[in-house]
Amino acid sequence: MGPGLSWKKYAKSGFDESIVTADPSFLIQYIYQMNLSLFKESLSGNEPPQNSPVYLNALWYDAKGEWDKAHSLIQDVKDKYAAWIHAYLHRKEGDEANADYWYDRAGKRRCHDSLEKEWEEIVAALIR
């Protein structure tokens, strides 16, 4: 996916933006028809795909080496997906105690796989 392409291109027919506003988890579970390969392809661009949710924006910036930007995007989002990303970011930072706090908030145990594998697991969970 090159720069300027929108996530809406991958949306199922019947896309209703008001649903996304009312229930962001719906966005993750239903709207976007994206896969890990396409998301990784978007990393060749200068900005995340248009209209992508904050969760994927944070992971996109993390993959581009912008940990602070990723953290600032996700730190105030209050759900389990955000907590999982927050945990991953603090694990990457090397702050295991803080990471464990966020893994607990996400309902998960600390990951012992590589950071790359966990990043892919999170992306896959968000775009399934």
C-alpha positions in Angstrom: 0.0 0.0 0.0 1.6 3.2 -1.1 1.3 6.7 0.4 -2.1 8.3 0.1 -4.1 5.1 0.0 -6.8 4.9 2.5 -7.9 2.1 4.8 -11.4 2.7 3.5 -10.3 1.0 0.3 -10.2 -2.2 2.2 -13.5 -1.6 4.1 -16.4 -4.0 3.7 -19.4 -2.8 1.8 -21.8 -1.0 4.0 -19.1 0.9 5.9 -20.7 3.4 8.3 -18.3 5.8 9.9 -20.8 6.5 12.7 -20.3 3.0 14.0 -16.6 3.5 14.3 -17.2 6.7 16.3 -19.6 4.9 18.6 -17.6 1.7 19.1 -13.9 1.7 18.2 -13.6 -2.0 18.9 -16.0 -2.5 16.0 -13.5 -0.9 13.8 -10.8 -3.4 14.8 -13.0 -6.4 14.5 -15.0 -5.7 11.4 -14.2 -2.7 9.2 -10.7 -3.1 7.8 -9.8 -5.7 5.3 -6.0 -5.4 5.7 -3.4 -8.0 6.2 0.1 -8.0 7.8 1.9 -7.9 4.4 0.0 -4.8 3.3 0.5 -3.1 6.6 4.3 -3.8 6.4 4.3 -2.4 2.9 2.8 0.8 4.2 6.1 1.2 6.2 7.8 2.3 3.0 5.8 5.5 3.0 6.2 8.6 5.1 2.9 8.5 6.9 0.6 5.7 8.2 -2.3 4.8 5.9 -5.0 7.4 5.9 -7.9 6.9 8.3 -6.1 4.1 10.1 -7.0 3.7 13.8 -4.8 5.0 16.5 -3.7 1.5 17.5 -2.2 0.8 14.1 -0.8 4.3 13.8 1.1 3.7 17.1 2.5 0.4 15.8 3.4 2.0 12.5 5.4 4.8 14.1 7.0 2.2 16.4 8.1 0.2 13.4 9.6 3.4 11.9 11.7 3.9 15.0 9.6 6.6 16.5 9.0 5.1 19.9 8.1 8.4 21.5 5.4 9.2 18.9 4.0 5.7 19.2 3.8 6.0 23.0 2.2 9.5 22.9 -0.5 8.2 20.5 -1.5 5.2 22.7 -0.8 6.3 26.3 -4.2 7.9 26.8 -6.4 5.3 25.1 -8.3 3.2 27.7 -8.9 -0.3 26.4 -7.2 -3.7 26.3 -5.8 -3.2 22.8 -4.1 0.0 23.8 -2.9 -1.6 27.0 -1.3 -4.4 25.0 0.4 -1.9 22.7 1.5 0.1 25.7 2.9 -3.0 27.3 4.8 -3.9 24.2 6.3 -0.4 24.0 7.5 -0.5 27.6 8.9 -4.0 27.0 10.8 -2.7 24.0 12.0 0.2 26.1 13.4 -2.2 28.7 11.0 -1.1 31.5 9.8 -4.6 32.5 7.9 -3.5 35.6 5.9 -0.9 33.6 5.4 -3.4 30.8 4.0 -6.0 33.3 1.5 -3.4 34.6 0.2 -2.8 31.1 0.2 -6.5 30.2 -2.0 -7.0 33.3 -4.3 -4.2 32.1 -4.5 -5.9 28.7 -5.3 -9.3 30.4 -2.1 -10.8 29.0 1.1 -12.2 30.3 4.4 -10.7 29.4 5.5 -11.9 25.9 8.8 -13.8 25.7 8.9 -13.9 22.0 11.0 -11.5 20.0 9.8 -7.9 19.8 9.3 -8.3 16.1 7.1 -11.4 16.6 5.0 -9.6 19.3 4.6 -6.6 17.0 3.3 -8.8 14.3 1.0 -10.6 16.7 -0.5 -7.3 17.8 -1.0 -6.1 14.2 -2.5 -9.4 13.2 -5.0 -9.2 16.1 -6.0 -5.7 15.1 -6.5 -6.4 11.4 -8.0 -9.9 11.4 
